[in-house]
Amino acid sequence: MVENAKDRMAYKPPHIDERAITIKGPHPATLEDAVLLKQCEIDTGRVSGPGGQNRNKVDTAVWIKHVPTEIETHATERRSQSQNRHVAIFRLRLKLACKVRTITNRDGHQPSELWKLRRQGEKLPINPENHDYPALLSEAMDVVTARRFDVAGSAGILGITMSQLTRLIRHERHAFALVNAGREATGLAQLRK
């Protein structure tokens, strides 16, 4: 029997970052609000400080804990509970995107429908305050981590340029710091700010 070159290539398993919380997919940052909140504990209360009487007399502050990962966040700066709830959910999604990894195929990852929808050629224009940003960031971080922080190779798999992928990650300083720490640990040069 004759082996071809593809058969001789060794399978490379995805890299697992020990600093991250690794779970089975789908990534919680990609879930609809109603589905995500079923996995969370939500508390409300009051906080003191500037913001007027409404803030000091009404339960406007919101704390959210994602139970499976124990990641918590809160919002207290807005004057209404619904506004603080919206802010807290978005912050939770960002924290989940940074700290939680779902395992993906390091060489054969297929971009999500959201990724394909948002991508324009080799660009991925996204405002970091957009509702879709945490889901896109989580997908990018999963691929970058699976490839041992090889941003150029990850960009190729995701169908965008390395500078576009770097920009996407750089918008969230915690994600950027995690990627640079991972690159340093694997002997790669840090990404520039």
N, C-alpha and C positions, 0 to 999 in steps of 0.2 A: 504494500500500500504506500502511495506517495503522499507526503504531507505537503500542503501548500503553505505559503508564508503566513496567511491569516491563522491557520491552525497552530502554528508555532508561537504566535504572539501570546504572551502570558496575560491572563486576566488580571487587571489591577483593581482591587477592591477600593471602594470610596474611603477616603480618609475620615476618621472619626476624631473630632476635636474634644479632648477630655474636659476642657473648660466649659463646654456648651451642654445644655440639656438636650439629649437626643430622644426623640419620640417617633412613633410611627405616624405617617402622613394621614390626612392632609395637615399642612402646617396651620396652627391656630390663627396666625395673622391673616390667612386667606379666607377664613370662614365668614359667613354672613353674620351680622350683629346678633340676631336672635339665637343662632347656633352657638356662637362664641359665648354669649352671656349665660347659656345653660350650663357652661362649664365653670362659671364664676360665682363668687360670693360678692354681693354688693352691699355696702353700708353707706348711710348718709348721716350727716350731723352738722354741727355748727362749728365755726372757727371764729376767733376774735381777730381784730385788726381792722385796717381800713377797708372800706367798701360800703359803708352806709348801714342804716338800720336793718334793711332786709337781710344782709349777710349775717348780722349778729343775732337776729331773732328767729330766723327761719333755717331749717335744715337744708342748706344749699350745697354743702361740701359732699363730694362723692369719693368713696374708696372702693376699688375693685381688686379682687384677688382671683387669678386664674388658678383654680384648685389643682389640676393635674401637674402644673409646673411650679406652683407656689410663687409665681411672679405677681407682684403687687404694684399698683399705681394709684394716684389720686388726682383730683382737681378741686381747688378751692377758690380760685381767683375770680370766677364769674359770679354774677349776682343771682343767677337762677340755677336750680338743681338740674334742669334739663340741659342747660349749656355746659355745666360742669360734667355731667354724665357723658355728653358727646366728647368733650376734651379728654376725659379719663379713658374712654374706650380707645380713642386714637392713640393716646400715650401707651396704653396696654399693648396695642398692636405693634407699635414701634419697639417696645421692650421685648416682646415675643420674637419679632423679626431679628433682633440682635442676639438674643440669648438662647433661642431654641433652634435646633437643627433637625430636619427630617432627612433621612438617608436617600440619596438619589444616585443614579448611575453616573459615575465620574466621566465616562466617555460617551455615553449614549443618552444623556438627559434630553428629553423632548420638552421644549418650552411650553408653558401653560397657555391656555386660550387667552387669558388676560395679557400675558407677555406678548403674544402674537398680535393681539388687538392694539396694544399701545406702541409697539415697535413701528418705526417709520424708516424703512431701509435698514441701515446699520446704526440708526439712532434710536434712543428711547427717551423722548422728552417727557419729563414728569416733574411737577412742582412737589417739593417734599411735604407740602401741606395738603396735597390731594389725597382723597380717601383711598386710592389704589396704591399709594406709595409704600405702605408697610408690606403689602402682599408681594409687590415687585421686589422690594428689598429682601424679604425672606427667601424668595426663590434664588435671587442672586447670591445671597450668603450661603445657601445650601450647596449650590454648584461650586462656588469658590472654595468652600471648606472641603467638599468631596475631592477636589483637585489639588489638595494640599496648598491652597492659597495661590495657585497659579492663575492670576487675573487675566493674563493674555489668552490662555487656553480656555478659560471659562467664558470669556467674551466671545470667542469663536463658536463655542457650543450654543451660546444664547443668541448668536446672530447679530451682535452689535460690536462696535469698536471697543478697544481696551479703554480709551479715554472716556467713552460713554459709560462703561461699567464702573470705572473709577469714580466718575462724577456722581453716579447713582449712590454708591456706597459712601462717598465723602459727605453727602448731604446730612447723614446721621453720624455724628461724631463718635458715638459708642461703637457703631459698626466699623467705622474707619479704623479706630484704635484696635479693635479685635482682629481685623484683617492684617494690619501692620504687625501686631504681636505674633500672629500666626506665621507671617512671612519671615519675621526675624528668627523665630524658633526653627524654621525649616531651612534657614540659610539664604533666603531671598532678600533682595533689597526692599526697603520700605517704600510704599507709595508716597509720592510728594503731595503736600497739602495744596 
